Amino acid sequence: MTPNPSPSPRILITASLALLLGACAARPPEPPLKVALPLHYAHAGQGWTPLQSAAAMPAGPWWGVFDDPVLSALEARVASHNQSLAAQLAAYEQAEAAIAQAQAAYFPTLSAGASATRSKSASASNSVAQPGRIFNSLSTSVTASWAPDLWGKVRLQVQAGEASAEASAATLRFTQLSLQGTLAQSYLQLRTVDAQVRLAQDTVAAYTRALQLTENRYRAGVDTAAGVAQARTQLLQAQTSATDLGVTRVQLQNAIAVLVGQAPGDFTLPAVNALPGVPAIPPGIPVQLLQRRPDLAAAAAQVQAANAQIGVAQTAWLPNLTLSAQGGSQATRLAELFTAPSLFWSIGPSLAATLFDGGLRRAQLASSKAAYRQTVANYRQDVLTALQQVQDNLAAQSILAQEAQQQAAVVQAAAVSLRLAENQYKAGIAPYLNVITAQTTATSARNAELTLLNRRYAASVALIQALGGGWGPTGQTAIGPLPAAAAGD
């Protein structure tokens, strides 16, 4: 038996050179991302720390601060039935699959093939030994190839894919938090509209009684026809306002239906008399809560992905080494296909490098670095925007709470003024116009109080969103679990 020939010196030199150059594998050159932050919120006391990742923050139902079981049930349906969230979940699953695609480059590829042909040469041909002969050609082959990750290109591509998947997961959470916040604001506004409807109904009832009183006084000769007309006009205007509130309520109810993944025509939300309370904001909100913001986590992950792509672009200047092997058999008859004389094989490395590309690689590297700078700027801008949103809504909460106390005093004073005007009218010492003015003022004051309450609701939800899901360390303060699968699976 003839011994196998030893590898040629050229092959050994090529492989050794490739392994030596592997120590020069490309690496992301940029330093870790750092952002300078202020020491404290202007409306929340001290407690600022450097921003970190949001990945390990606890989860829980932040909407529990409103203590409304209907809202809690609706929020649970967002996670399981909202189609926008289902679409974002599918995008996250694509990002996870992309990691597996990148990791596949670590391993060799193996392929097999077989062919069988029957052919006849030309009878008049002088280029073949036996013109006009009919012959068969049978072959099988197995091919294996592997490109070792000498320069770290595959590793960097995997890192970029993992960072992109992390960004997609954070975007999924951000979408979830945004939908939860939109639902909460729509629901709380609907409850405010319900309170306005009750106020309008009470106002219509009061104006109806006032019209009856004015008509009785007119028939008794105590009042005038002008007073009756004024009372009737006032009643009709109140009825119109009460009817108009129905449009707003239907629109809010339909918006909630879409958020929970249900057709608006099949969804109803009965009115309730109780209004949820406005959650109290604790003093000294710590900056650690800002770490929960999913959009900041997504932006930070995008920076890491762009950083890895710089290293990928740098590997374009390095040669590509491929180790390949092929074996098989070839014969003209099936009985001979797998005999020793029909077997063939080949094995060896190949090295390829681009010598000139017209500046393509340089442009690609410049593009990667510019993309990295873009993600860094986006991240820093997102941090500043997050700080602004927290500060805006902390200020809104503080100012609106003070305004609510002032408005409560206005409502009380308007109620006293209305009672005095009604008593004076009944006593015949003041015209009905005074009653109309006092009633309008009292109704406007109560409507303003409800509008202010809705603004406080909105500021509370916006602050919770700005903090990434609330202001406490655990429990009622975070987004909640991610959906397990897209709706309809």
Summary of the structure (lengths in Angstrom):
residues: 489
radius of gyration: 38.0
end to end distance: 62.1
largest distance: 136.0
contacts: 1451
relative contact order: 0.17
helix: 62%
strand: 10%
